[in-house]
Amino acid sequence: MSFYQVFDFLRELQANNNKQWMDGHRDEYEAARDYVIRWTNELNEALAAADDAFMPVEGRKAISRINNNLMYHPDKPIYKDYFGVELNISGGPSTFYLQMSLRNNLVGGGMYKPKKENLDKIRAAIDYDGEKLKKIINKKSFKEMFGELDSKHKLKTAPKGYSQEHQHIDLLRLKSFAVMYGTTQKEIAADGFIDKVTEIYKEMMPFGQYFNRALSV
């Protein structure tokens, strides 16, 4: 089994997204899923070697369910066309996420749309030492790997309790703090992808650790 076969399975699933087909191809699904789980366990070992604070998440717990939640998204197909894996950064609440997909392959992380309580803590941290976060995200190697922060989710004005003239108002207006490295099926399936993911993780570490500290207060 390889990621090429994983993507072959996802293509077949996309073309036959129904329970009857899945029931007849359960073995193929489980083989693809088990491969991603084994790969995730290897990745856990690599990340633990790169970060003493990393807390491994066993592959079976890290991998997302293939079923879409139709209760909240009734218009979506029954099954997803990707495998997702969610780990952590330095053992804290900051997430490290991978998606192996037919359309949108990525490695990303941070705090995506945190709950209000956590968002309030992050804004308090930015108010206190936002220059540290700016130093992290403006680092040349960080920008080359991730570009800009996700700014799709932000306020039109200053959050309550903060001035529109605040020196870090651009960060305070954000409601999500996440970055993404876009990858491809070819890169995922190539030898050495775990090494690439580890490189991405190490670049993301200071970013995730900033939010881990903010939420520990």
Secondary structure, 3 states (H helix, E strand, C coil): CCHHHHHHHHHHHHHCCCHHHHHHCHHHHHHHHHHHHHHHHHHHHHHHHHCCCCCCCCHHHHECCCECCCCCCCCCCCECCEEEEEEECCCCCCEEEEEEECCCCEEEEEECCCCHHHHHHHHHHHHHHHHHHHHHHCCHHHHHHHCCCCCCCECCCCCCCCCCCCCCHHHHCECCEEEEEECCHHHHHCCCHHHHHHHHHHHHHHHHHHHHHHHHC
